[in-house]
Amino acid sequence: MRILTYVATQQDEGRAVRSVVPRRFQLGEHAFRRLKVQQAILLDGQAVRADHIVHAGQTLQIRLANGAETAAFAASAPMIRYMDEDMLIVCKDAPLATLPGAHTGSDTLRERLALALGEGPQTFCYHPVNRLDKGTSGLLCVARHAHAQRLLAAQLHTGSFVREYLAVTEGIPQAPSGTIDAPIARVGAGARRAVREDGQRAVTHYRVERTSGGRALLRLRLETGRTHQIRVHLCSIGCPIVGDYLYGESCPALGGRFALHSAFLACTQPLTGASIALEEPLPQALAALLKP
């Protein structure tokens, strides 16, 4: 249980809980309603209604479900790279789905994290902030309660939430670095996307790190976050990701994944304001693709 505390000031004098709590705790309407139903809003230690009047000097608290106290489990969960009461950053394996779906079965990142942290998959507080395709490995941020997810999601596509990827491509870009600014749209009813004038704006910055045997290792930074953005953009410049069965060709040696890896993630802790930055090296299986 994550408990957040605020001491009312003179500016809050005479206002109702429904006015003070969402503003002071930066809660969305849905989160505030959920706390009301759960009787998780306390004034001086007592659960209160939304119309209760607040006075200066009183202590307001909200109780956010974030699962069990799992710090002791983190040491035995090698996929976890950072964890606190509000969020965690994990290194996702590949191929592994971030969320359950029609074709993913029960082995997803959610189930593996729940098992690692000693919690039941159905009750585990799991709120992915950024998403990684099943075939992509690397760093992914997960909020431990809905309030943290809302605050972290607001950082996405800003300078406060930075993501960099490493990709091994078939083919080498003409320029050693550059920006792909090309709109992306869905193709038909399936998962496939393509660069199209009627699509949503999508911007990817890249830099060639090294080349070998007609392949390139690229470092990429996302400015926007469209579905399959890196995969579509690299395909559009004639450099599909090795093993990308949707936009290029599969690579049996990679065992169902493709050569895209979330290598760097930086964000701001949503409640303390602390800066968090983590780096994850390229997996050996992907590095091997660049050997002469």
C-alpha positions, 0 to 999 in steps of 0.5 A: 500500500502506497500512502501519500500525505498532504497538509492542508494550507490556508488556501484549502480552508473551507473547500470540499475534499472533492476540490482539494484532493484531485488538485493537490495530489494531481489525480484524474477524475477516474482515479479520484472516483476509484479512491472514493469507492474504496474509501481510500481518502482519509482526513486526519486518519479517518475516511471521509466523503467527497463533500467533507469540508477541509480546514487548514492544518488538517492532514489528507491522505490517499491510499493507493494499492500497489501490491505487496511490499515486494522490495525483498523479492527484487533481489531475486528477480534479475529482470528488475533493474529499478524498483520503488513504491511507485514504479519499476523498470524491467528488462523484458526478454524477447520474444515475450508479450508485454500484455496478455492477448489473443495469441500470447497465451499466459506467459507474458511479462505481467505473469513473469513479474507477478511470479518474481514478486510473489504475487498472483497474476490476476491481482498484481498491480501492473501498469505498463507506461511504455510498450515493447513489441513481443519481438523487442527486448530491453528496458520498459517502465511499469507503474505500480499503481494507476496514479503513478501511471497517469503521471508517468504517461504525461512524461511520454514524448517529452524531454522527461521520458527519453527512450533510445533503441539499438537495432541491427539492420539489413542494409546501411543508411546512406547518411551516418545520422539523420531524422526520419520524419514520415507519417505512419498509418495502419494498413487494412485491419491487421497489425501492419503499418506503413509510411503514408501521407494520411498517417500520424506524424512520426519522428525517429532520430538515428545514428550509425554506430558501426557496420559489418557485412552489409548490416548496420548497428543503429542507435535510435531515439523516438520523438513520437511513439507510433505503433511499430514506428522504428520498424516501419521507418527503417523499412521505409529507408530500405534498412529493415530490422534483421529478423523482422518478419512483418517488415522484412524477413524472419531470421531462424537464428533469433528464435522468434524475435527480431534485432531491436533492443530498448537500450536506454530509458530515462524518466522522472520519478513521478512523485519524488521528482528524482531523475532515473536513467538506466542503460542495457547493453545489446544482447549477445545474440544481436551483437553476433549478427554483426560479426564478419 
